[in-house]
Amino acid sequence: MTQTKTAMLLAAGRGERMRPFTDTHPKPLAKLFGKPLIQHHVERLADAGIERIVINLAWLGGQIRDTLGDGGRFGVQLLYSDEGPTALETGGGIFQALPLLGHDPFWVVSADLWTDFAFTQAEQRLTASDLAHLVMVENPSFNIQGDFSLQDGRISEALGHRLTYASLALFRPELFRGCAPGRYSVVPLLRTAMRQGSVSGELFSGCWFNIGTTAQLQAVETDLRANK
């Protein structure tokens, strides 16, 4: 398997909890260290050797396109999948973007995260028989029950110690085989693949923050400044 060169940034959410900022701006344009959150991702992906990034758009998505452009100044190609006024959720959004993503595995990253995860060595993470590889983190306070189990590099719904899906993953296009256009989550597709033994995973212990509110954004910046 060759090194993955493509990624998708999920940026179509409404961001209700970050109002009033998101009444007039898409959430991924909220700034951390004076720079839009989504730009941090674009730069980190470019540094990891990603050459093409697909960004899905919905609520006020044109502002994201205007801010980032074609990606030339970041050394990547940026492509946009416009979902219209209503986001298609994770599954429907990725399915719609498949023609732009190509036939090889691709990274999928939620644009409202902050992380120092290294998007490298994809060929060592996703085996030939896997449909997905999920990055997991220890359970944050908002998800103390966790999502899935990780044992010996495999993800399942087994009982026992569960971890939280970090909204970072490698997907094969084949994960979406048989899907149709529409609005739906990727999670049921992942659960089906887990039952088939086709999902691998890893525990990430580095810097990872899920940013849902303006207060959380400010807290992340304060924490990162203090620990830089």
Sequence and secondary structure as in RCSB ss.txt:
>XXXX:A:sequence
MTQTKTAMLLAAGRGERMRPFTDTHPKPLAKLFGKPLIQHHVERLADAGIERIVINLAWLGGQIRDTLGDGGRFG
VQLLYSDEGPTALETGGGIFQALPLLGHDPFWVVSADLWTDFAFTQAEQRLTASDLAHLVMVENPSFNIQGDFSL
QDGRISEALGHRLTYASLALFRPELFRGCAPGRYSVVPLLRTAMRQGSVSGELFSGCWFNIGTTAQLQAVETDLR
ANK
>XXXX:A:secstr
     EEEEE     GGGTTHHHHS GGG EETTEEHHHHHHHHHHHTT  EEEEEE TTHHHHHHHHTTSGGGT
SEEEEEE TTS  HHHHHHHHHHHHH SS EEEEETTEEE      GGGTS TT SEEEEEE   GGGTT SBEE
ETTEEE  SSS BEEEEEEEE GGGGTT  SS   SHHHHHHHHHTT EEEEE  S EEE  SHHHHHHHHHHHH
HH 
